[in-house]
């Protein structure tokens, strides 16, 4: 991945994280989409302003630990990761990209 593509991907993830920390669900995204990207959902992180004016995103501590589902969370994470990988592969094979998605036109590094 070229440096511009990597930077664009990181910036996109940061924008999503900021929206989530403000308690908003990103437009066009579902909880499954966020989990597949290994991002939290609204309510799991919050945006805090420090006394010096800087902003910090921090994880919200759960008041009570919820019991693990019967199947365990590893199966769900594996399925979500597989779906994300399949989506990415489909997009690489000529699938439709989002209208505002960054598209790299540089040749592959060899």
C-alpha positions, 0 to 999 in steps of 0.5 A: 500500500502506498503512503498516500493510501495508508494515510487516507485510510488512517484519516478515514478511521480517525474521522469514524472514531471521532463521530463514534466518540461523540455518540453518533453512528456514522452514516451508512454504517451498522454495528457489524460494519464497525466491529468488522473494522475493529472499531467501537460502537457509540457508547463504548468510547467518549470524547473528553476535554482536558483542562488544557483544552486538548481533546482525548478519546477514552474507553468508557468503563462498563458499570457491570461486566456483561456475561459472555454469549454462549458461543463466545465472542471469538466466533463472532469476531472471526465471522466479522473479519471474514466478511470484511475481508470478503468485502475488500476482496470484492472491491479489489476485483472491480466491486463498487467503491464509495463515492467519496473513497480515495482511489490510488492511481499509483502503480503497485510497489514491487 
